[in-house]
Amino acid sequence: MRNDIHSEAVEDLFEAILSLESKEECYAFFKDICTVNELLSVAQRFHVGEMLLEERTYKEISAVTGASTTTISRVNRLLNDDDQGIEMAYERIKGEIRNDQ
């Protein structure tokens, strides 16, 4: 069972993230709040999620991202839950890319 993440601290964090207005601000904020390894780990998981949504193989995903099959499996399980956060973000950024072209 997943831990309940709803708390005042998490709400405050999300409000801070939503206040950011550019990639430069994101870099500054996340550099202050995360270690390099934490940020790279989150970025890797999102990249794995993108590649899973593109129906890439575990072998290809591992080769491109450096993620272990355990990490890939974990992200794949998250893609099958009810929240669909990765899918939502993926569709939004892919839509923006298509609209920019």
KASULJO-V384218 format. One record per residue. N is the residue number from 1. RES is the residue in three letters. PHI is phi in whole degrees, -180 to 180 (999 if undefined). OMEGA is omega in degrees with one decimal (none if undefined). BURIAL is b if it has 9 or more other C-alpha atoms within 8 Angstrom, else e. Layout:
n:N res:RES phi:PHI omega:OMEGA burial:BURIAL
n:N res:RES phi:PHI omega:OMEGA burial:BURIAL
This chain:
n:1 res:MET phi:999 omega:-178.9 burial:e
n:2 res:ARG phi:-76 omega:178.1 burial:e
n:3 res:ASN phi:-69 omega:175.6 burial:e
n:4 res:ASP phi:-76 omega:-177.1 burial:e
n:5 res:ILE phi:-94 omega:-177.1 burial:e
n:6 res:HIS phi:-74 omega:177.5 burial:e
n:7 res:SER phi:-156 omega:178.8 burial:e
n:8 res:GLU phi:-62 omega:-179.5 burial:e
n:9 res:ALA phi:-64 omega:179.0 burial:e
n:10 res:VAL phi:-68 omega:176.3 burial:b
n:11 res:GLU phi:-57 omega:179.1 burial:b
n:12 res:ASP phi:-63 omega:178.0 burial:e
n:13 res:LEU phi:-61 omega:-179.7 burial:e
n:14 res:PHE phi:-63 omega:176.8 burial:e
n:15 res:GLU phi:-61 omega:178.4 burial:e
n:16 res:ALA phi:-63 omega:179.9 burial:e
n:17 res:ILE phi:-64 omega:-179.7 burial:e
n:18 res:LEU phi:-66 omega:179.1 burial:e
n:19 res:SER phi:-80 omega:-178.1 burial:e
n:20 res:LEU phi:-70 omega:-172.2 burial:e
n:21 res:GLU phi:-115 omega:-178.9 burial:e
n:22 res:SER phi:-155 omega:176.2 burial:e
n:23 res:LYS phi:-63 omega:178.9 burial:e
n:24 res:GLU phi:-62 omega:176.7 burial:e
n:25 res:GLU phi:-65 omega:177.0 burial:b
n:26 res:CYS phi:-63 omega:178.5 burial:b
n:27 res:TYR phi:-58 omega:-178.6 burial:e
n:28 res:ALA phi:-64 omega:-178.2 burial:e
n:29 res:PHE phi:-64 omega:-175.8 burial:e
n:30 res:PHE phi:-71 omega:174.6 burial:b
n:31 res:LYS phi:-65 omega:179.4 burial:b
n:32 res:ASP phi:-77 omega:-169.9 burial:e
n:33 res:ILE phi:-99 omega:-177.2 burial:e
n:34 res:CYS phi:-123 omega:167.2 burial:b
n:35 res:THR phi:-75 omega:177.7 burial:e
n:36 res:VAL phi:-58 omega:-179.0 burial:e
n:37 res:ASN phi:-65 omega:177.6 burial:e
n:38 res:GLU phi:-63 omega:-179.2 burial:e
n:39 res:LEU phi:-66 omega:178.5 burial:b
n:40 res:LEU phi:-64 omega:177.8 burial:e
n:41 res:SER phi:-65 omega:178.3 burial:e
n:42 res:VAL phi:-64 omega:178.8 burial:e
n:43 res:ALA phi:-62 omega:178.5 burial:e
n:44 res:GLN phi:-62 omega:179.7 burial:b
n:45 res:ARG phi:-62 omega:178.1 burial:b
n:46 res:PHE phi:-65 omega:178.4 burial:b
n:47 res:HIS phi:-61 omega:175.9 burial:b
n:48 res:VAL phi:-59 omega:178.9 burial:b
n:49 res:GLY phi:-60 omega:177.2 burial:b
n:50 res:GLU phi:-58 omega:-176.9 burial:b
n:51 res:MET phi:-68 omega:175.5 burial:b
n:52 res:LEU phi:-64 omega:178.2 burial:b
n:53 res:LEU phi:-65 omega:176.4 burial:e
n:54 res:GLU phi:-86 omega:177.3 burial:e
n:55 res:GLU phi:61 omega:174.3 burial:e
n:56 res:ARG phi:-78 omega:179.8 burial:b
n:57 res:THR phi:-78 omega:176.7 burial:e
n:58 res:TYR phi:-58 omega:-178.6 burial:e
n:59 res:LYS phi:-62 omega:179.2 burial:e
n:60 res:GLU phi:-66 omega:180.0 burial:e
n:61 res:ILE phi:-61 omega:179.4 burial:b
n:62 res:SER phi:-63 omega:-179.1 burial:b
n:63 res:ALA phi:-65 omega:-177.2 burial:e
n:64 res:VAL phi:-78 omega:-172.1 burial:e
n:65 res:THR phi:-98 omega:-174.2 burial:b
n:66 res:GLY phi:80 omega:-178.9 burial:e
n:67 res:ALA phi:-74 omega:176.0 burial:b
n:68 res:SER phi:-75 omega:176.5 burial:e
n:69 res:THR phi:-64 omega:175.9 burial:e
n:70 res:THR phi:-63 omega:178.3 burial:e
n:71 res:THR phi:-64 omega:179.8 burial:b
n:72 res:ILE phi:-62 omega:178.2 burial:b
n:73 res:SER phi:-63 omega:179.8 burial:e
n:74 res:ARG phi:-62 omega:178.8 burial:e
n:75 res:VAL phi:-65 omega:178.6 burial:b
n:76 res:ASN phi:-61 omega:176.7 burial:b
n:77 res:ARG phi:-63 omega:179.0 burial:e
n:78 res:LEU phi:-64 omega:178.5 burial:e
n:79 res:LEU phi:-66 omega:-178.5 burial:b
n:80 res:ASN phi:-96 omega:178.3 burial:e
n:81 res:ASP phi:-88 omega:-174.6 burial:e
n:82 res:ASP phi:-80 omega:-174.0 burial:e
n:83 res:ASP phi:-72 omega:177.5 burial:e
n:84 res:GLN phi:56 omega:-180.0 burial:b
n:85 res:GLY phi:-68 omega:-179.8 burial:e
n:86 res:ILE phi:-64 omega:-179.8 burial:b
n:87 res:GLU phi:-60 omega:-179.4 burial:b
n:88 res:MET phi:-61 omega:-179.6 burial:e
n:89 res:ALA phi:-65 omega:179.3 burial:e
n:90 res:TYR phi:-59 omega:-179.2 burial:b
n:91 res:GLU phi:-63 omega:-179.9 burial:e
n:92 res:ARG phi:-67 omega:-178.6 burial:e
n:93 res:ILE phi:-72 omega:176.3 burial:e
n:94 res:LYS phi:-67 omega:176.3 burial:e
n:95 res:GLY phi:-64 omega:177.9 burial:e
n:96 res:GLU phi:-66 omega:179.3 burial:e
n:97 res:ILE phi:-64 omega:179.4 burial:e
n:98 res:ARG phi:-63 omega:-179.2 burial:e
n:99 res:ASN phi:-70 omega:179.7 burial:e
n:100 res:ASP phi:-78 omega:-175.3 burial:e
n:101 res:GLN phi:-84 omega:none burial:e
